[in-house]
Amino acid sequence: MIITRTSNGRYHVPCFALLAIVSACGGGSSTSGTGGGAGSGSGGSVGSTGSAGTSAAAGTSGGAGTSGEAGTSGNAGTGGNVAPTGSAGVTGGAGTSGSAGASGAAGNTGAGGNTSGRGGNGGQTGSAGRGGTTGTGATGTAGSAAAGRGGTTGSAGSTGAGGAAMPSAGCGKTTATPASGHFTIDASGTMREYIIKIPAGYDGNHPYRLIIAFHGRMYDAASVDAGGAPSPSGPYYGIEPLSGGSAIFVAAQALSTSWTNANDIPYVNAMITRFKADLCIDQRRIFATGFSMGAIQTIALGCAEADQFRAIAPMSGSLNGGTCSGTQQLAYWGSHGTNDPTINISNGRMVRDTFRMRNHCTTTTVAGSPSGCVNYQGCDTGYPVTWCEFDGVHEPPPYSGSAIWAFFSQF
């Protein structure tokens, strides 16, 4: 049961994704047979030339070469989705078109279905691969595994978004709209607070994205919820106004010792557990974002609790203690001012590289949006890494809302 509590206090705390059918027909020349007719000359020896007509019969055996067309039966290998039929093309090896039998290897094209499966396209991609039973079955499995929290159907496939929605236990639990506002929760014996914003027209049968935002030093949950400083573009760093009611937002509140408290991760886990039980949450689409010390907390969650989140978006952050536990992939968006005097940009780049390597991205980038952002190439499907540097100090980028929402909403 959720206990409602109104809090007017503000907290000021220290910082913290041809078959090519080759057919050749052998054909003997029947015109050499007319040479036998020429043997009717008076010279008997010419008659013996007629015996060359016998070689014309050999031409007939050339006609047997046309049986090489059986090689085109390799075409059955291409037409059938079942890989073993393709191997029948080997019988085409009798003729020169037997090379078409090699096209029977196109049955292996189904293996291509396995590769495309990593996009989370599920069994559908396998079918498109026309790779037979191998392409169909294996792709469906790979789709859900590679997506990590991806759907068993992989229906979100074309974007590698991580599969269909996974409704939480709270879906269908109530038809009434839950209340927005201040609440408390017991996290490992410590009472903690948070603010939640439920979308207008909340549908208890529709799984919503869940976005948890963390405040920075000298700020609090109330400032995040209201869209006050340091946010340049509105509530929840400008993300909430752009969501169109498709997400539930939570502003987390630090203890007096800020986000370095050992209770912080249990606190976040306790909130997520409550929300899954009481609200209709898409368990595959839970996100975290934060600025400054709130970015450090966001990064700490990405390192230790990657299985809980689909993506994170820290702004002007660093690694807590210089280390990042865990190895699981996690979609990553980060930003940092080039003239940040509080947390040097080198710290932000270190975090970026940690997740870039975790997601197996290369060091090659292409320009992203807005200007100054880059997208790393070669990342594992469904786990992109975007990095944004801007001409600024210790502050969220002026485009935080639009850029972070574009990144989160692709999943």
C-alpha positions in Angstrom: 0.0 0.0 0.0 1.3 3.5 -0.9 1.4 6.0 2.0 0.8 9.6 0.8 2.7 12.3 2.5 2.9 15.9 1.6 6.2 17.6 1.9 6.7 21.3 1.4 10.3 21.2 2.4 13.1 21.4 -0.1 16.3 19.6 0.4 19.7 21.2 0.0 22.3 18.5 0.0 25.9 18.2 -1.0 26.5 16.9 -4.6 26.0 14.0 -5.9 19.6 -0.6 -31.0 20.6 -14.8 -54.5 20.6 -17.3 -55.0 22.4 -17.6 -58.3 21.4 -20.6 -60.3 24.0 -21.5 -62.9 22.7 -23.8 -65.6 24.6 -25.1 -68.6 23.3 -27.7 -71.1 25.8 -29.9 -73.0 24.9 -30.4 -76.7 26.6 -32.5 -79.4 26.7 -31.3 -83.0 24.4 -33.3 -85.2 25.8 -31.7 -88.4 28.8 -34.0 -88.3 26.3 -36.8 -89.0 25.7 -35.4 -92.5 29.3 -35.9 -93.1 28.4 -39.6 -93.3 26.3 -38.8 -96.3 29.3 -37.4 -98.1 30.8 -40.9 -97.9 28.7 -41.8 -101.0 31.6 -40.8 -103.3 33.1 -43.4 -105.6 36.2 -43.6 -103.5 35.7 -46.2 -100.8 38.1 -44.3 -98.7 35.6 -41.5 -98.7 33.1 -44.0 -97.5 35.3 -44.6 -94.6 35.0 -40.9 -94.0 31.3 -41.7 -93.6 32.3 -43.6 -90.6 32.8 -40.2 -89.2 29.0 -40.3 -89.0 29.6 -42.6 -86.2 31.2 -39.7 -84.4 27.9 -38.0 -85.1 26.5 -40.6 -82.8 29.0 -39.3 -80.3 27.3 -36.0 -80.8 24.2 -37.7 -79.7 26.0 -38.6 -76.5 26.6 -34.9 -76.3 22.9 -34.6 -76.0 23.4 -36.6 -72.9 25.3 -33.6 -71.8 22.0 -31.9 -71.6 21.3 -34.2 -68.7 23.6 -31.8 -67.1 20.5 -29.8 -66.8 19.8 -32.0 -63.8 22.2 -29.6 -62.2 19.4 -27.1 -62.3 17.7 -29.3 -59.8 20.0 -27.5 -57.5 17.3 -24.9 -57.9 15.3 -26.9 -55.6 17.8 -26.0 -53.0 17.2 -22.4 -53.5 13.5 -22.6 -53.8 13.0 -24.6 -50.7 13.5 -23.0 -47.4 14.7 -26.3 -45.9 18.5 -26.3 -46.0 18.8 -30.1 -46.7 17.0 -29.7 -50.0 19.6 -27.2 -51.1 22.1 -30.0 -50.7 20.3 -31.9 -53.4 21.9 -29.3 -55.7 25.0 -31.3 -55.3 23.6 -33.8 -57.8 23.8 -31.1 -60.3 27.5 -31.5 -60.0 27.3 -34.0 -62.9 27.0 -31.3 -65.4 29.0 -28.0 -65.8 25.9 -26.5 -64.2 26.7 -28.6 -61.2 28.3 -25.4 -60.0 24.7 -24.4 -59.4 24.8 -27.0 -56.8 27.0 -24.7 -54.9 24.2 -22.2 -54.9 22.5 -24.9 -52.8 24.7 -23.4 -50.1 22.2 -20.6 -50.2 20.4 -22.7 -47.8 23.0 -21.4 -45.4 21.7 -17.9 -46.1 19.2 -18.8 -43.4 22.2 -18.4 -41.0 21.9 -14.8 -42.0 18.6 -14.9 -40.1 20.7 -15.5 -37.0 22.6 -12.3 -37.5 19.6 -10.1 -38.1 18.0 -11.7 -35.1 20.2 -9.6 -32.8 18.2 -6.6 -33.6 15.4 -8.0 -31.5 13.3 -8.7 -34.6 12.5 -12.1 -33.3 11.2 -14.9 -35.4 9.9 -12.6 -38.0 13.4 -11.7 -39.2 14.3 -15.4 -39.3 11.4 -16.0 -41.6 12.5 -13.2 -43.8 16.0 -14.7 -44.0 14.4 -17.7 -45.7 17.0 -19.8 -44.1 14.8 -22.8 -43.3 14.2 -24.1 -39.8 17.6 -23.0 -38.7 17.0 -19.4 -39.6 13.6 -19.4 -38.0 14.2 -21.0 -34.7 17.6 -19.7 -33.9 16.8 -16.2 -34.8 13.8 -16.0 -32.4 16.0 -17.1 -29.6 18.8 -14.8 -30.4 16.5 -11.9 -30.7 15.4 -12.0 -27.1 18.8 -12.8 -25.7 20.7 -10.1 -27.5 18.1 -7.5 -26.6 18.6 -8.3 -22.9 15.2 -7.7 -21.4 14.0 -8.1 -25.0 10.7 -9.6 -25.7 10.1 -13.3 -26.4 8.5 -12.2 -29.6 11.1 -9.5 -30.4 8.3 -7.4 -31.8 10.2 -4.2 -31.4 12.6 -5.6 -33.8 13.3 -3.0 -36.5 14.9 -0.7 -34.1 16.4 -3.4 -31.9 14.5 -1.7 -29.2 14.4 -4.6 -26.8 11.2 -6.5 -27.5 7.6 -6.0 -26.8 6.4 -4.4 -23.6 6.6 -6.5 -20.4 3.6 -5.5 -18.2 4.3 -5.4 -14.5 2.1 -7.0 -11.9 0.3 -3.7 -11.4 -1.2 -3.7 -14.9 -5.0 -4.2 -14.7 -4.9 -3.8 -10.9 -7.0 -0.7 -10.8 -9.0 1.5 -13.1 -8.6 4.6 -10.9 -5.9 7.0 -11.7 -3.1 6.8 -9.0 -2.2 10.1 -7.3 0.7 12.2 -8.1 2.7 13.9 -5.3 5.0 13.3 -2.4 5.4 9.8 -1.0 7.6 7.9 1.5 9.0 4.4 1.3 10.9 2.2 3.6 14.3 1.3 2.1 16.1 -1.3 4.2 14.8 0.3 7.4 15.4 3.9 6.3 12.4 6.1 5.4 13.0 7.8 2.1 10.9 10.3 0.1 10.2 10.8 -3.6 7.8 12.7 -5.9 5.9 10.9 -8.6 4.0 12.4 -11.6 1.3 10.2 -13.2 0.3 11.0 -16.7 -3.2 12.6 -17.2 -5.6 9.9 -18.5 -3.5 7.1 -16.9 -4.6 3.7 -18.3 -4.2 0.9 -15.8 -3.9 -1.6 -18.6 -1.2 0.2 -20.6 2.5 -0.4 -19.6 4.2 3.0 -19.2 7.9 3.9 -19.4 9.3 4.7 -16.0 11.8 7.6 -15.9 13.6 8.3 -12.6 15.5 11.6 -12.3 18.1 12.5 -9.7 18.9 16.1 -8.5 22.3 17.7 -8.1 24.0 19.5 -5.4 22.1 22.3 -3.7 18.9 21.1 -5.4 16.1 18.7 -4.5 13.4 16.5 -5.8 10.9 19.4 -5.8 13.1 21.4 -8.1 13.4 18.5 -10.6 9.6 18.0 -10.5 8.8 21.7 -10.9 11.5 22.3 -13.6 13.4 24.9 -11.6 17.2 25.5 -11.7 19.4 24.1 -13.0 17.1 22.7 -15.7 16.9 25.0 -18.7 13.8 23.5 -20.3 11.2 22.5 -17.7 10.3 19.6 -15.4 12.5 16.6 -15.2 15.3 18.3 -17.1 12.8 19.1 -19.9 12.0 15.5 -20.7 8.5 15.3 -19.1 6.9 18.0 -21.3 7.9 16.1 -24.4 6.8 12.7 -23.3 3.1 13.3 -24.3 1.8 11.3 -21.3 3.7 8.1 -22.3 5.8 7.9 -19.2 5.6 8.0 -15.4 8.2 10.3 -13.9 9.8 10.1 -10.4 12.0 12.7 -8.8 14.2 10.9 -6.2 15.2 12.6 -3.0 18.7 12.2 -1.5 19.4 11.9 2.2 21.3 14.7 3.9 24.6 13.1 2.9 23.6 13.3 -0.7 23.9 10.5 -3.3 26.9 8.8 -1.8 24.8 7.1 0.9 25.0 3.3 1.0 21.2 3.2 1.2 20.7 4.9 -2.2 20.7 1.8 -4.4 18.4 -0.1 -2.0 16.2 3.0 -2.0 15.9 3.0 -5.8 15.3 -0.7 -5.9 12.5 -0.4 -3.3 10.8 2.3 -5.4 11.0 0.2 -8.6 9.6 -2.8 -6.8 6.7 -0.7 -5.5 5.9 0.8 -8.9 5.9 -2.6 -10.6 3.4 -3.8 -8.0 1.1 -0.8 -7.8 1.3 0.7 -11.3 1.3 -0.5 -14.9 5.0 -0.3 -15.8 6.8 -1.6 -18.8 9.5 -3.5 -17.0 11.7 -3.4 -20.2 11.7 0.3 -20.4 12.9 1.8 -17.1 15.3 4.8 -17.4 17.5 7.0 -15.2 18.9 10.5 -15.7 20.4 13.1 -13.5 22.8 16.1 -13.3 26.0 16.5 -11.4 25.8 14.4 -8.2 22.5 13.1 -9.7 24.5 12.0 -12.7 27.0 10.2 -10.5 24.0 8.4 -8.9 22.7 7.6 -12.4 26.0 6.2 -13.4 26.3 4.1 -10.2 22.9 2.6 -11.0 24.0 1.9 -14.6 27.1 0.1 -13.3 25.6 -1.9 -10.5 21.9 -2.3 -11.7 22.1 -2.5 -15.5 19.5 -5.3 -15.4 17.0 -2.9 -14.0 17.4 -0.2 -16.7 17.1 0.0 -20.5 19.2 3.2 -20.8 20.7 6.0 -18.7 21.4 9.6 -19.4 23.9 11.3 -17.0 24.8 15.0 -17.4 28.2 16.2 -16.1 29.0 13.2 -14.1 31.8 10.9 -13.1 32.5 7.4 -11.8 31.9 7.0 -8.1 35.2 6.0 -6.7 36.6 5.7 -10.2 35.3 2.2 -10.8 32.2 0.7 -12.5 31.0 -2.7 -11.4 29.2 -5.1 -13.6 29.6 -6.0 -17.3 26.1 -6.0 -18.7 25.4 -3.8 -21.7 23.3 -0.7 -21.3 22.3 2.0 -23.8 24.1 5.2 -22.8 23.7 8.9 -23.5 25.9 11.4 -21.8 26.7 15.1 -21.9 29.4 17.4 -20.5 30.4 21.0 -20.7 33.9 21.6 -22.2 34.6 24.2 -19.6 33.3 22.5 -16.5 35.3 23.6 -13.5 33.5 21.3 -11.0 33.8 17.9 -12.7 36.4 18.0 -15.4 35.2 16.8 -18.8 37.9 14.1 -18.7 35.8 12.4 -16.0 32.8 12.4 -18.2 34.8 10.9 -21.1 36.0 8.2 -18.9 32.4 7.2 -18.1 31.5 7.3 -21.8 34.4 5.0 -22.7 33.4 2.6 -20.0 30.0 2.0 -21.5 31.4 2.3 -25.1 33.6 -0.7 -24.4 30.9 -2.5 -22.5 28.6 -2.2 -25.5 31.5 -3.2 -27.8 31.4 0.0 -29.8 34.4 1.0 -32.0 36.1 4.4 -31.6 34.5 5.6 -34.9 31.8 8.2 -34.6 29.3 9.9 -36.9 27.7 13.3 -36.2 24.6 13.2 -34.2 21.9 15.6 -33.2 22.0 18.3 -32.0 25.3 19.7 -33.1 28.2 18.6 -30.8 26.7 15.1 -30.3 28.2 12.0 -31.8 27.0 8.4 -32.2 29.5 5.6 -31.8 29.6 2.9 -34.4 29.7 -0.9 -34.2 27.9 -1.0 -30.9 25.9 -4.2 -30.0 22.5 -4.0 -31.5 20.1 -2.2 -29.2 22.8 -0.7 -27.1 23.9 2.6 -28.7 26.2 5.1 -27.1 25.7 8.9 -27.8 28.1 11.5 -26.4 27.4 15.3 -26.4 30.0 17.9 -25.6 28.9 21.6 -25.5 30.4 25.0 -24.8 29.4 25.4 -21.2 30.3 25.0 -17.6 28.9 22.7 -14.9 25.3 22.6 -16.1 22.8 20.5 -18.1 23.1 21.2 -21.9 20.5 23.6 -23.2 19.0 20.8 -25.3 18.7 18.3 -22.5 15.0 17.6 -22.7 14.8 17.1 -26.5 18.0 15.1 -26.8 17.4 12.8 -23.9 13.7 12.2 -24.8 14.8 11.4 -28.4 17.3 8.8 -27.0 14.9 7.2 -24.5 11.8 7.1 -26.8 13.6 5.1 -29.5 13.4 2.1 -27.1 
